[in-house]
Amino acid sequence: MEAKILKVVRQGEAFSVQSAKQESGSIQKCNIVLKELGGKFENEYVCAMLGNLATCRFCEGDVVVATLRFSTHEYQGQTFQEILATDIERLSPRPSL
């Protein structure tokens, strides 16, 4: 796993997916797009957040430190890359209202 300081580009809504590892048979999942700091052409990552982490909300532009797990899997003869955010902590303070 690898920890990186990144900026939140966007985050989708949490939804339920089937999971054989959970007693309930399902787990919450949310996708988030994170970008390396530095400029317009820096690396971006589309990551999945699972379980309780999927219910955490981040705003566009939030600076976060994220631990990412990179893996691959094969499905119907094709290989896919997966990036799982196993931990995300906001570094930038929330603006006061």
C-alpha positions as CSV (number, residue, x, y, z in Angstrom):
1,M,0.0,0.0,0.0
2,E,1.0,3.5,-0.6
3,A,0.1,6.8,1.2
4,K,-0.2,9.9,-0.9
5,I,-1.2,13.6,-0.4
6,L,-3.9,14.2,-3.0
7,K,-6.7,16.7,-3.9
8,V,-10.4,15.5,-4.2
9,V,-11.7,16.1,-7.7
10,R,-15.1,14.6,-7.1
11,Q,-17.0,11.9,-5.1
12,G,-20.0,9.9,-6.0
13,E,-22.8,8.8,-3.7
14,A,-22.5,5.6,-1.6
15,F,-24.4,2.6,-2.8
16,S,-24.8,-1.0,-1.7
17,V,-22.9,-3.9,-3.4
18,Q,-23.0,-7.7,-2.7
19,S,-20.2,-9.0,-0.5
20,A,-19.7,-12.6,0.5
21,K,-17.4,-11.4,3.3
22,Q,-20.2,-9.5,5.1
23,E,-22.8,-11.1,7.4
24,S,-25.5,-9.0,5.8
25,G,-24.4,-10.0,2.3
26,S,-23.8,-6.4,1.2
27,I,-21.4,-3.5,1.9
28,Q,-21.5,0.2,1.1
29,K,-19.2,1.4,-1.8
30,C,-18.4,4.9,-3.0
31,N,-16.1,6.0,-5.8
32,I,-13.9,9.0,-5.4
33,V,-11.5,10.7,-7.9
34,L,-8.2,11.9,-6.4
35,K,-5.5,13.9,-8.1
36,E,-1.8,14.5,-7.2
37,L,-0.8,18.0,-6.3
38,G,1.1,20.2,-8.7
39,G,-0.9,21.1,-11.7
40,K,-3.3,20.4,-14.5
41,F,-1.6,17.2,-15.8
42,E,-0.8,15.4,-12.6
43,N,-1.8,11.8,-12.1
44,E,-5.5,11.1,-11.2
45,Y,-6.9,8.0,-9.5
46,V,-10.4,6.6,-9.5
47,C,-10.7,4.8,-6.2
48,A,-13.3,2.8,-4.4
49,M,-14.0,3.3,-0.7
50,L,-15.8,0.5,1.1
51,G,-17.8,0.1,4.4
52,N,-17.8,2.9,6.8
53,L,-15.3,4.9,4.7
54,A,-17.8,4.9,1.9
55,T,-20.1,7.1,4.0
56,C,-17.5,9.8,4.6
57,R,-18.0,12.9,2.5
58,F,-15.3,15.0,1.0
59,C,-15.7,18.3,-0.9
60,E,-14.1,19.1,-4.3
61,G,-10.7,20.7,-3.6
62,D,-10.2,19.1,-0.1
63,V,-6.6,18.1,0.4
64,V,-6.3,14.6,1.9
65,V,-3.8,12.0,2.8
66,A,-5.0,8.6,1.4
67,T,-3.6,5.1,1.7
68,L,-4.2,3.4,-1.6
69,R,-4.0,-0.3,-2.5
70,F,-3.4,-1.2,-6.1
71,S,-4.4,-4.6,-7.5
72,T,-5.6,-6.3,-10.7
73,H,-8.2,-8.9,-11.5
74,E,-9.2,-10.8,-14.6
75,Y,-12.8,-11.0,-15.8
76,Q,-13.9,-12.7,-19.1
77,G,-10.3,-12.7,-20.4
78,Q,-9.6,-9.1,-19.7
79,T,-7.4,-7.6,-16.9
80,F,-8.6,-4.7,-14.9
81,Q,-6.8,-2.4,-12.4
82,E,-8.5,-1.6,-9.1
83,I,-7.5,1.1,-6.6
84,L,-9.0,0.8,-3.2
85,A,-8.7,3.7,-0.7
86,T,-8.2,2.0,2.6
87,D,-8.0,5.2,4.6
88,I,-8.5,8.9,3.9
89,E,-8.0,11.8,6.2
90,R,-8.7,15.4,5.4
91,L,-5.7,17.7,5.8
92,S,-7.3,21.0,4.7
93,P,-9.6,22.7,7.2
94,R,-13.3,23.0,6.4
95,P,-14.3,26.6,5.8
96,S,-16.4,28.1,8.6
97,L,-20.0,29.2,7.8
